[in-house]
Amino acid sequence: MKYVLLTLISAMLLSISWPTYGVPFFIFFALVPLLMMEHGVSKFSNYSRKSWVVFGLSYLCFVIWNVVTTGWLYGSKNPDGSHSMMAVLFPVLVNSLLYSLVFQCYHWYKNAQGTYWGLGFLIAIWMSFEKFHLGWELTWPWLNLGNVFADYPKLIQWYDTLGATGGSFWILVINVLIFYTVRTWEAGRKRKDLIRNTSIVGALILIPMIISMIKFNSFNEKPIGSVNVLMLQPDLDPYAEKYSQDSLTIENDLLSLAERNSKGKIDYYIAPETALPGRGSISERAFEKSLILNNLKGFLSKHPGSVFSTGISSHKFYTNNQNLPKEAYQLNPGLWVESFNSAIQVVPNQKVEVYHKGKLVPGVEIFPYMSYLKPLLGDAMINLGGTVASLGTDKERIAFSNPYNKGKIAPIICYESIYGEFTTDYVKKGANFLAIMTNDSWWGVTEGHKQLLSYAKLRAIETRREIARAANSGISAHINAKGEITEDTFYGDKTTLFAKVNLYDNMTFYARAGDLLSRFSIFALGFLLFYFLIKRFQNRMKKA
């Protein structure tokens, strides 16, 4: 019962730390009860299968954490209007399993090499897992530990140096040191050691925060200019209106919304993810002939000096199966199509620029590892609200230059805004402000859209770029380079948001170096595994 209680305490501490409802300071010792559970089961229990007990209890902890923090996924709906069980069950159960496997590896390594080596291994493997979770086809980095301070930008200004992955490292080190402090006190009851270790922990918590507040209050980077941005929030029901209304009706409503709120000079009109065309998609080989896109150019002709950036659904047709993209699928004999979730920039008398979303939502926009899973799952994914196909992607980021001013926009599409190092690739392409085009209305009035907005603040700090965020139903927002929301909208309003967005061109250390601590941790993990294998080999040679 004692070990179950410790597990539940860790689950509770992890859960109540999370944005946008929690208090993040609990995260500094949220893993300590779980570490105490593992140590107690390993050293002091009479269980015959201790590894299975550790695995089962850690899985319980991570399931509770995932359910509490991401249970809003249940708000996703199937085509028939019912809630999608797959949308919540698959991420919760699989993500919890992955975290449990990470913890299980720590358990095995600690028992083989001792507590001190084991704790170092825990930091290395957790950091390596978070990095891995940012890149594979089942990517779901929503619960990466460094995200937890997203609503407290004053305390994490140093993310411009080490990023949110540096925050994960910070949190793991402190959890390990607190556990170490508890263990040394239990073992020796030496007040001197307790005072010393507690002082070290306190300093490691406070010093980064103090540095952060100094950076926050002394931030005086000079912008190279500014642009006037009007973010459009059409508030289309993604399950009904978006696919039942005529595409021209949807566009006319969007442009009427823009026209009614165009007061003064507007440099950028920014609309949400897949704001156009509604039902269906636009052929990229016929962009210049598209009635919908030409209507945008017609609107811009009434607003000289303005450009229009929006999310669209687009596609390319292929009539030859030679060199087909792997995401293309056959429609008819001799006809294939590749579909995209895209962002475009429309400028009068110029070709439409397009960018294809590079980070796709597993099970919705991409069928992960299709060649392996589709034979096993069949149509289960699509029957439960998922997909049996994958969208095409761009392999490199793109920044759209404005021909009328210094603006160079990063067209970030929804889910991409969770990824730190990925976002820096836009900055490396010259982007001097970030435009997030998102439709996070799929989950209704839940924590989902609030958390996604919070994570955008991390990207502002990491890159020192201001953000204009246009969301279908909200929350649309202007975020400054310090990660503060300066203006925002209410969720569920059909409205617009005007912002004067400053342009910055300096590169932060994080924008240049990326997830440096993650790469160091991968190297450390390799060293620890190699050291373990060498020790085992040496022991076998001695016995021989």
Buried (B, 14 or more C-beta within 10 A) or exposed (E): EEBEEBBBBBBBBBBBBBBBEBBBBBBBBBBBBBBBBBBBBBEEBEEEEBBEBBBBBBBBBBBBBBBBBBBBBBBBBBEEEEEBBBBBEBBBBBBBBBBBBBBBBBBBBBBEBEBEBBBBBBBBBBBBBBBBBBEEEBBBBBBBBBBBBBBBBBBBBBBBBBBBBBBBBBBBBBBBBBBBBBBBBEEEEEEEBBEEBBEBBEEBBEEBBEBBEEBBEEEEEEBEEBBBBBBBBBBBEBBEBBBEBEBBEBBEBBBEBBEEBBEEEBBBBBBBBBBBBBEEBBBBEEBEEBEBBBBBBEBBEEBEEBBBBBBBBBBBBBEEEEEEEEBBBEEEEEEBBBBBBBBBBBBBEEEBBBBBBBBBBBBBBBBBEBEEBBEEBEEEBBBBBBBBBBBBBBEEBBBBBBEBBBBBBBBBBBBBBBBBBBBBBBBBBEBBBBBBBBBBBBBBEBBBBBBBBBBBBBBBBBBBBBBBBBBBBBBBBBBBBBBBBEBBBEBBBBBBBBBEBBBBBBBBBBBEBBBBBBBEBBEBBEEBBEEBEEEEEEEEEEEE
